[in-house]
Amino acid sequence: MGKKESFMLGLRTTIYMVNDVVKATKWYGEAFGVEPYFNEPFYVGFNVKGYELGLQPEERDQSLKTENVFSYWGVEDIQNAYQHFISLGATRHEEPNNVGGEIMVASIYDPWNNIIGLIYNPEFKL
């Protein structure tokens, strides 16, 4: 039996649901240091070094969100990145910690109760 080839191409887009897309656009632009390339009331798209960060409006109560999916955004300095998000009003979900070798992870809640994961992984290569 030969090695099975995956048809998956890898992560392309992470979408965060927000109840105020205008405020979220400003916050995410500052937090990630990029301006949206697509900005409409139904979807805002940011290109973060070749990866899509999307914002979509939602009507439901932000406190009803569950912690079911994490996307980790790569960073060079996890302590500084974590503090950057906290300084913009994000709140602690998981403080930076070592998960093996040199790999560090952390996560925060954005102002809309979405979880943003951060990862320092010197082993990751595209």
PyMOL commands that set and color helices and strands:
alter all, ss='L'
color gray80, all
select helices_A, chain A and resi 21-32+62-64+78-87
alter helices_A, ss='H'
color red, helices_A
select strands_A, chain A and resi 13-18+38-40+43-48+51-57+72-74+91-100+103-109+115-120
alter strands_A, ss='S'
color yellow, strands_A
deselect
rebuild
show_as cartoon
